[in-house]
Amino acid sequence: MSILGFGAACGFSACEYGAGYVEYGTPHAMFKVKGSVKSEATSDNISGIRVIMRVDTTFTDAQGNYEVGASDYPGDQAFLVEFKDTDGGSNGEYQPLDTIVEFTDPAFTGGEGAWYGGMTEKEIDVELKDKE
């Protein structure tokens, strides 16, 4: 039965990405990733790129900027951040990019000192390659 329980736990969490979701009643903190997306070929900003971090999804704005976040245990963490061109050819066509963003010994601000550890962020600028 414990084998089935573990399998179910991974099925509903982010075991695929190396970490589970924070459950109610556990210490947690907000991890934010923000930055810009540009074309590798032209260095132009790219709008309309879908950015995914766990369950948070956004699209880059007209200047290519984005911000996504996830709540997790306040300590060292690593998150998969995905960049996908989903609008067809309206802003050019670009290859998808997956990257791991690591928070090592993160400094948190705004925590309560109890269950909420605060917030930390990293700025990650990426360049997408043209679709071949």
C-alpha positions in Angstrom: 0.0 0.0 0.0 2.9 2.4 0.7 4.2 1.9 -2.8 0.8 2.9 -4.2 0.6 5.9 -1.9 4.1 7.1 -3.0 3.1 6.7 -6.7 0.0 8.7 -6.2 1.9 11.4 -4.3 4.2 11.8 -7.3 1.3 11.8 -9.7 -0.2 14.9 -8.1 3.0 16.8 -7.4 6.0 18.0 -9.2 8.1 14.9 -8.6 8.9 15.0 -12.4 10.8 18.3 -11.7 12.5 17.2 -8.5 10.3 18.8 -5.8 6.7 18.4 -4.5 4.2 21.1 -3.8 4.0 22.8 -0.4 1.1 21.4 1.6 -1.1 23.3 4.1 0.6 23.7 7.5 4.2 23.6 6.3 6.8 26.4 6.1 6.8 28.1 2.7 8.2 31.0 0.8 7.6 32.6 -2.6 10.2 32.0 -5.3 9.9 34.5 -8.2 11.7 34.4 -11.6 11.6 37.4 -13.8 13.5 38.7 -16.8 13.2 39.3 -20.5 13.0 37.2 -23.7 14.9 38.3 -26.8 15.7 36.9 -30.3 19.1 35.3 -30.4 19.5 36.4 -34.0 18.4 40.0 -33.7 18.4 40.8 -30.0 14.9 42.2 -30.4 12.4 41.7 -27.6 9.8 39.0 -28.2 6.3 39.5 -27.0 3.7 36.7 -26.6 6.1 34.0 -25.4 4.5 31.6 -22.9 6.5 31.2 -19.7 5.7 28.4 -17.3 7.0 27.7 -13.8 5.1 24.8 -12.2 1.5 26.0 -12.3 2.1 29.7 -12.9 1.9 30.7 -16.5 2.3 34.1 -18.1 3.1 35.6 -21.5 5.9 38.1 -22.2 4.7 41.7 -22.7 5.4 44.1 -25.6 9.0 44.6 -24.2 9.6 40.9 -23.8 9.4 41.0 -20.0 7.9 38.2 -17.8 7.4 37.2 -14.1 6.4 33.8 -12.7 6.5 32.3 -9.2 6.0 29.3 -7.1 5.6 28.6 -3.4 7.8 26.0 -1.8 9.8 25.1 1.3 12.1 28.1 2.2 15.5 26.6 1.4 17.6 25.6 -1.6 15.3 24.9 -4.5 15.4 24.3 -8.3 12.6 25.0 -10.7 12.0 24.1 -14.3 11.1 27.3 -16.3 9.7 26.7 -19.8 9.6 29.2 -22.7 7.3 28.4 -25.6 6.3 30.3 -28.7 2.6 29.6 -29.0 1.3 32.3 -31.3 2.5 30.9 -34.6 4.3 33.3 -36.9 2.8 36.6 -35.7 6.1 37.6 -33.9 8.4 35.2 -35.7 8.8 31.5 -34.9 11.1 30.4 -32.1 12.4 27.1 -30.7 11.2 26.3 -27.2 13.7 26.5 -24.3 13.6 24.8 -20.9 15.9 25.9 -18.2 16.5 25.0 -14.6 16.6 28.0 -12.2 18.5 27.2 -9.0 18.0 29.1 -5.8 21.1 28.3 -3.6 21.2 29.7 -0.1 18.4 32.2 -1.0 17.9 35.4 0.9 14.2 36.0 1.8 12.5 39.3 2.5 9.1 40.0 4.1 8.7 36.8 6.1 6.7 36.5 9.2 9.3 34.4 11.1 6.6 31.6 11.5 5.2 29.6 8.6 5.8 32.2 5.8 9.5 32.6 5.1 9.1 35.6 2.7 10.0 36.0 -0.9 13.1 35.7 -3.0 13.7 36.3 -6.7 16.1 35.8 -9.6 16.4 37.7 -12.9 16.9 35.4 -15.9 17.2 36.9 -19.3 17.0 34.4 -22.2 17.5 34.4 -26.0 15.4 32.1 -28.2 16.7 30.6 -31.4 14.7 30.9 -34.6 12.8 27.8 -35.5 14.6 25.8 -38.1 
